[in-house]
């Protein structure tokens, strides 16, 4: 059993900041990449940021320079620091954890809502 739990969403004004967190727990041998995605109403899900087990980072083009992903290996947690929020950042942000349980499998959290409006 693997659980992925996100937290930290909320409502903020444009220009504000938020920090999202995601923790993977349960029975697995290895935690590989952890990835944040987001999906806005009526739009396709898009990759926001990814950090691998080695610390390599990848960002979606629309968030480069504003979002920062970091990882705390000791407690299998990834953080997404979101700055200079824009209304178009409004979406459900979901965390994906790739873990090794016999084979590598992807597990998803329930998502956390981020709403940016004045």
KASULQUI-V261907 format. One record per helix or strand of 3 or more residues. SS is the DSSP state (@ for helix, = for strand). FROM is the first residue (numbers start at 1). TO is the last residue. If there is no record, write none. Layout:
# KASULQUI-V261907
{{SS;FROM;TO} {SS;FROM;TO}}
This chain:
# KASULQUI-V261907
{{=;2;7} {=;10;12} {=;18;26} {=;30;39} {=;46;51} {=;57;59} {=;67;72} {@;73;75} {=;77;82} {@;87;89} {=;91;100} {=;104;108} {=;112;116}}
